[in-house]
Amino acid sequence: MSESINTLDELLNDPMIQLVMARDHVRPAELRLLLEKARDRPADDSRVASASVPPAHMVARSCLKQWLHR
């Protein structure tokens, strides 16, 4: 495995990456746009702090009684 840091162009041109993206119906241009939006988003985005879905361990704990009484 290489220790070098790859650029996005290098990763998107990698044959294995292209095969996985093709299998998942991901277009390079769409992925690039998504990553650029994420990069340009302000770091203090309030949507991250107010997540509407609780962590998985909290959901599992709250549903434990339902699972045990089946």
Backbone as numpy.savetxt, mean C-alpha at the origin, in Angstrom:
# Nx Ny Nz CAx CAy CAz Cx Cy Cz
21.70 -10.09 -4.23 20.85 -8.91 -4.23 21.74 -7.68 -4.23
21.34 -6.68 -4.94 22.12 -5.46 -5.06 21.93 -4.56 -3.85
22.98 -3.89 -3.47 22.92 -2.95 -2.35 22.57 -1.54 -2.83
22.50 -1.33 -4.14 22.26 0.01 -4.67 20.80 0.40 -4.50
20.57 1.68 -4.47 19.21 2.22 -4.39 18.71 2.41 -5.81
17.57 1.81 -6.11 17.01 1.91 -7.45 16.10 3.12 -7.57
16.09 3.69 -8.75 15.15 4.77 -9.02 13.82 4.15 -9.44
12.79 4.95 -9.45 11.47 4.46 -9.85 11.52 3.97 -11.29
12.23 4.68 -12.16 12.34 4.25 -13.55 13.01 2.88 -13.66
14.05 2.66 -12.87 14.72 1.36 -12.89 13.78 0.26 -12.43
13.02 0.53 -11.38 12.08 -0.47 -10.88 10.98 -0.76 -11.89
10.43 0.27 -12.49 9.34 0.09 -13.45 9.81 -0.59 -14.73
11.10 -0.53 -15.03 11.64 -1.18 -16.21 12.13 -2.60 -15.94
12.09 -3.03 -14.71 12.52 -4.38 -14.35 11.51 -5.39 -14.89
11.98 -6.42 -15.61 11.05 -7.40 -16.20 10.17 -8.11 -15.18
10.70 -8.43 -14.01 9.88 -9.11 -13.00 8.80 -8.18 -12.47
9.14 -6.93 -12.24 8.15 -5.94 -11.79 7.06 -5.78 -12.84
7.46 -5.74 -14.10 6.49 -5.59 -15.17 5.54 -6.79 -15.24
6.06 -7.98 -15.01 5.20 -9.17 -15.02 4.18 -9.12 -13.89
4.62 -8.75 -12.70 3.70 -8.66 -11.56 2.66 -7.57 -11.80
3.10 -6.44 -12.31 2.16 -5.36 -12.58 1.14 -5.76 -13.64
1.59 -6.47 -14.67 0.67 -6.93 -15.72 -0.35 -7.91 -15.14
0.12 -8.81 -14.27 -0.79 -9.78 -13.64 -1.85 -9.07 -12.81
-1.43 -7.99 -12.12 -2.34 -7.25 -11.24 -3.07 -6.12 -11.95
-2.89 -6.02 -13.26 -3.54 -4.97 -14.07 -3.19 -3.57 -13.58
-1.92 -3.36 -13.25 -1.42 -2.06 -12.80 -0.64 -1.44 -13.95
-0.99 -0.22 -14.29 -0.29 0.50 -15.36 0.81 1.37 -14.75
2.00 1.37 -15.34 3.11 2.16 -14.80 2.76 3.64 -14.61
2.04 4.21 -15.55 1.69 5.63 -15.44 0.78 5.89 -14.24
-0.14 4.98 -13.98 -1.04 5.13 -12.84 -0.27 4.99 -11.51
0.64 4.04 -11.47 1.45 3.86 -10.27 2.32 5.07 -10.02
2.93 5.60 -11.08 3.77 6.79 -10.95 2.95 7.96 -10.40
1.74 8.16 -10.93 0.87 9.25 -10.46 0.50 9.06 -8.99
0.17 7.84 -8.60 -0.16 7.55 -7.21 1.01 7.88 -6.28
2.21 7.46 -6.67 3.39 7.73 -5.85 3.72 9.22 -5.79
3.52 9.92 -6.89 3.76 11.37 -6.88 2.77 12.09 -5.97
1.52 11.66 -6.00 0.52 12.26 -5.10 0.88 12.01 -3.65
1.32 10.79 -3.34 1.70 10.46 -1.96 2.92 11.28 -1.54
3.86 11.46 -2.44 5.06 12.23 -2.13 4.71 13.70 -1.88
3.79 14.24 -2.65 3.48 15.67 -2.58 2.46 16.00 -1.50
1.84 14.99 -0.89 0.84 15.23 0.14 1.51 15.80 1.38
0.89 16.78 2.02 1.47 17.34 3.25 1.67 16.26 4.31
2.76 16.37 5.06 3.08 15.37 6.08 2.07 15.38 7.22
1.42 16.50 7.48 0.47 16.58 8.59 -0.97 16.35 8.12
-1.14 15.45 7.18 -2.47 15.14 6.65 -3.34 14.59 7.77
-4.44 15.25 8.05 -5.30 14.87 9.18 -6.06 13.57 8.93
-6.17 13.13 7.67 -6.89 11.88 7.40 -6.19 10.69 8.04
-4.88 10.74 8.15 -4.14 9.63 8.74 -4.44 9.53 10.23
-4.52 10.66 10.90 -4.74 10.68 12.34 -6.15 10.23 12.71
-7.10 10.41 11.83 -8.48 10.08 12.16 -8.96 8.87 11.35
-8.24 7.79 11.43 -8.63 6.58 10.70 -9.96 6.07 11.23
-10.83 5.64 10.33 -12.17 5.21 10.74 -12.22 3.70 11.02
-11.19 2.96 10.66 -11.18 1.53 10.89 -10.21 1.24 12.04
-10.67 0.54 13.07 -9.79 0.23 14.20 -8.76 -0.82 13.79
-7.68 -0.93 14.54 -6.68 -1.96 14.25 -7.29 -3.36 14.34
-6.69 -4.30 13.62 -7.23 -5.66 13.54 -7.36 -6.32 14.90
-6.40 -6.08 15.80 -6.49 -6.76 17.10 -7.67 -6.23 17.92
-8.06 -4.99 17.70 -9.23 -4.45 18.40 -10.51 -5.05 17.83
-10.58 -5.23 16.53 -11.76 -5.84 15.92 -11.88 -7.28 16.40
-10.78 -8.01 16.42 -10.81 -9.42 16.85 -11.27 -9.52 18.29
-10.80 -8.65 19.15 -11.18 -8.70 20.57 -12.68 -8.41 20.73
-13.20 -7.47 19.95 -14.61 -7.11 20.10 -15.54 -8.18 19.53
-15.04 -9.03 18.63 -15.87 -10.07 18.03 -15.67 -11.43 18.68
-14.82 -11.51 19.67 -14.48 -12.80 20.27 -15.71 -13.54 20.79
-16.63 -12.87 21.46 -17.82 -13.53 22.02 -18.69 -14.10 20.90
-18.81 -13.40 19.80 -19.59 -13.90 18.67 -19.00 -15.17 18.12
-17.69 -15.26 18.04 -17.03 -16.43 17.50 -17.15 -17.62 18.45
-17.13 -17.39 19.74 -17.16 -18.47 20.70 -18.54 -19.09 20.85
-19.60 -18.35 20.53 -20.96 -18.84 20.72 -21.58 -19.38 19.45
-20.82 -19.87 18.55 -21.36 -20.43 17.29 -21.63 -21.88 17.44
